[in-house]
Each structure stands twice: as C-alpha cells, then as structure tokens.
C-alpha cells in the first residue's frame, strides 16, 4: 500500500517518492486477496431508486468473481483473450471486471451509450470472443453477429433480453451461467500469475482520423492510479469513506478514477444505473452518505444550479475530484461554502493519465489551472523546438515514458503508437503554458479533438457518417463553445445538389449519429453552407471554421 502520510509538502514528495511496483502483479489479486472471506466489509452498494439498496460484501464479490472466472474458463477464455463488457454500474459489472483480470484475460470496456458502428468496430478490432452486454449492446450486437467472426458467446445481462427469445445458439443469460456452474464455495481461489507489464485492459479512445483506437494497458495501471487517487482525494480515506461517480465504468473516470482504486482501499463504491441529474445526484450523496466523488465539470455546473438548501445542506461530502476541463473559481467557492467540500482537479489522457493536478492537503490549487505535475512522473511543457517552454509560453504537454499509467501500445496500430513518441517524450497533443510557480494552464489541442462534458470526441468518424446521407455532399465537425458542457459538437454541412437544409434534415442527421456512433457524439448544432473551406492540399480546414465559430460566440 502506498503511504503518503509521511510527506510534509509537494516538494518533499517530488524529491523522495519512488515507484515500488512488483514484477508480478494482478489487479484482481490486488483488490480481493485477503478479503475473500470478509463478510463484514461492504464492497458495492447497489442503489435502487424504489427499493432498499443491495449491499455486497467483499466475500460476496469474491464469490461472484470466482463464478464468472470459472464460466469464462469453461468458454475457452485464457490469458490474453479479449472479453467485452457493456454493463451498467452494478455488483455484476464489478465481478465481471475482476474475473477477467483474475484469469489474465483482457477487459474491453464499452460504454452504454455507444451506437451500432462503435460497438461493431470495438468488438471486431479487439477480437473479443465473449461479450457481456446490457440491453443497448445486446440489441446492436445481435444485429451485427454475422460481421463479428471472433465473437463466440454473447452473455446478456437483462432478463428482458433472455436468449430464449432470440433463438441464437451462442447466447447465454448471465444469471443462468453463474448459477448453473460449479458451487462457488468450492471453486478454487486462484489468480493467474501475471506480470505488472502483462495486458489487463483495452480502452478505446477517439482520434482525429478514423474510428476509435484501443489503448492497451498492463496490470500495473492500478498501482499507478493509487498514488494520484489518494492525492486528489486529499489522502483522507477512513472507515467512513464511501465512493461514487456517475461516470460509466467503461470510461477511465468511472473504472479507474473510482471503482478499482476504491475497492483496492477496501471501501464501498456506490453503483447506480440511474441517468444523471443534479437532483438525483444530491439524493444519492445524501442517502448513501457519500464522502468522495469524481464529477466532471459539466456535472458540477448542473449541480450548482440547484437552489434548494434541503438538498445541499448537511452532506457528508468531503472531496470532489474533477477532470476533463478547468473548473471555474465560482464552482470551487460554491463547493466549499454550500457543500463543505474541496474540489481537486487533475489532468491526463486515456493513454497516460493523472499527469498533473491538485491536492489541497499538500499544495494550493489555483482555479483555472490543471495543477502541478504529480510526483512519480516527469511532465514538461515544450516549445516547438523541443526545449522546455518559458513561463507563460504556450507549448505541448509531454511526459517521460515509464509512468505506470502509460499504455503499453495502441492495439493493432503500430503507426499511431510510434507517433505518440518524440525526442524521448510521450506527447499528449494538448497545448498549455506554465506560470512562474510551475502550475499548468490548458490552452487547447494541437489537433481537432473536441472536448465536451468530459468526453473527447474525434471529428473524422462523425464526418464520414454524415457524408453517407444522400443529402450531404461534404461535412466538417468542430467544437462550438457551450456554457455548460465547455463545447458541443457542431456539424457544418455542405448540401448535395437539390437537397433542402431544413429542420427535418437536421433531426435526421442528429439521429443518424446517435444511433450509429453514440448519443454523446451527435451534433447539437448543424449549419448548412454552400461550400466548406479547404487547405491548399484540398483537406478540410476545420481550424478556419473553429476560429470563425469562436468569433461568433
């Protein structure tokens, strides 16, 4: 266990902290070993709006993990096999993740809000042989089974989607498979010997060209997150600590910023499949006495708009971690005065995370800043010539290879992996400057990635899909400034000959993206133009459109 209590200051920690990650490391063993028979400590509190919550002990979580692991082995899943997961927050989702890690297989998390094309790409690209699917994923994957030759078994989670209704021979119902196998009490407790460098999870992230890329991470990633998890939660973990986030456990913000580290510390994690709303969030925090949470800035803005002392007063909330974009000074003030909670911000990527941030217990935060580089990694802002940028000079954020949160590589994409490294650094593609005290201030991307409500969205796949519509001759997708989400997706569309750019077409294009790619990627704004600007080489000039959009906003 990482002990941070001995450090007196940020400078002391940076000078004296050393990574101590053993050669052999398994995420499931790190979380469950020694807790397999603990029936008194709660691992998951499963929230249900109408009923009493289900409290799952570590012993019960370990038992279900063994059942799922036993089932996966019976289906030929071995070390290195990819297993897809698109399952709502629940004890079952936690057990599925831990079972995959325990046998050395590779988890492929997929969001509940993906669309058809995104599911198809990820399941196909990863070569997943088994997929655990909630209702949304079940619907799409059933339709595309002929296009997924590597997928041998679909395990559906909802009784409403029971395989008896589909007639497909390679589908099974989750609660049938875990209850019909060997007695969990006699299934041997065993963790596949894995190295810290062995692959554990494949996390897909948007790029500026083509479909999402899979960032392959090793088992070491959990230990890399444990340091910064403790720091952005002010090292305040005790017997009253309860964790929660509305972030899907398919995303880094849910899986690695809350679920796995929270369980590794032996503390309860609240699971809720309810759609996020500010009122619901306050009710959840109060009902389950949540003390530590990860909330994207968009969620914070929505919650700050609730003007009801009955909801916001006398909460147990202590620390809010936030990332994805800067949190405004007024939100910091609101959290402290209204909620009695501290906000600690952090910055990172799916490929290498928690590069900079704040820890109010050890160093002062500055609203608008992403914070100081975390101990244990070397982070720099470099100018175009590769030298460190002067204070106030905008450059690219880079990090030295070797951080345990750093991906092993992109899956099946050597070219993209190589492009991530320049002059001995791993490059982020994010622009920033540092002040005289070393605090980092985000300034934008050096590519066309759109950051909206904490999601990073690549424009290319949306453009390619829009162009499939017969009324669209060409399309450019850019970020449109938004007061709540930071940015929203905007599509600038060049109409095909004789096409009408009316409200009906706007709705058709929005629904096309919702269904095929995912709800968080659809263009909330659509503009029709006679012609799109191009570069001298004939490529879309998104930058020109983006500059114009900022001038209009």
Number of C-alpha atoms within 10 A of each C-alpha: 10 11 10 14 8 8 14 11 11 18 12 13 17 16 10 10 15 11 14 10 12 10 11 13 22 26 28 25 20 20 21 22 16 11 19 18 16 16 14 11 17 20 29 29 22 19 21 14 13 6 7 9 17 15 17 20 22 26 20 22 26 27 21 22 29 30 24 25 27 21 20 20 14 11 13 12 21 16 20 17 20 27 27 29 26 27 28 22 26 19 24 19 20 24 22 25 28 27 26 30 27 27 26 28 26 29 29 26 25 26 21 22 19 22 22 21 18 22 24 22 16 22 25 16 16 23 18 23 21 24 27 23 26 18 17 16 26 21 14 20 20 13 12 13 15 10 13 17 12 17 21 15 18 25 23 25 23 16 12 9 16 18 18 12 8 10 9 13 10 12 20 18 19 20 14 12 16 19 14 10 14 14 12 19 10 9 14 9 15 12 20 16 15 22 17 22 18 23 26 32 27 27 24 25 18 20 20 15 13 14 21 19 22 24 22 24 29 25 26 26 23 25 24 22 20 19 21 24 22 19 23 28 25 23 18 16 16 10 9 12 20 25 25 26 28 22 22 22 29 23 18 17 23 19 20 19 26 24 25 24 25 26 21 21 17 20 22 26 29 29 26 23 15 14 8 13 13 17 14 15 19 18 16 18 23 18 12 17 17 24 22 28 24 26 23 25 24 20 21 20 19 14 19 17 9 13 9 9 10 8 18 20 13 12 19 19 21 20 24 23 27 26 21 23 24 20 23 14 11 12 17 19 16 16 21 15 11 14 20 17 20 24 28 28 32 28 24 18 17 21 21 24 21 24 26 22 28 29 26 18 18 17 14 13 20 20 19 16 25 28 27 25 23 23 22 20 21 17 18 24 25 22 17 10 8 14 11 16 20 15 15 13 14 20 26 24 26 25 21 16 17 14 19 24 25 23 26 19 20 21 18 14 12 10 9 14 16 12 10 16 16 11 8 10 18 22 21 18 18 19 21 23 24 24 13 9 8 14 20 27 21 21 13 17 15 12 14 21 23 27 21 23 20 21 19 18 24 25 27 21 22 24 20 16 16 24 19 12 16 11 19 20 17 20 24 23 28 27 25 24 18 13 9 15 20 19 18 24 25 23 26 22 25 21 21 16 10 7 13 13 18 9 10 9 16 19 13 13 21 19 16 20 23 19 18 20 23 20 17 19 27 22 25 14 16 20 14 17 13 9 13 18 14 13 11 8 7 8 10 17 15 21 15 13 19 18 11 11 15 11 8 9 8
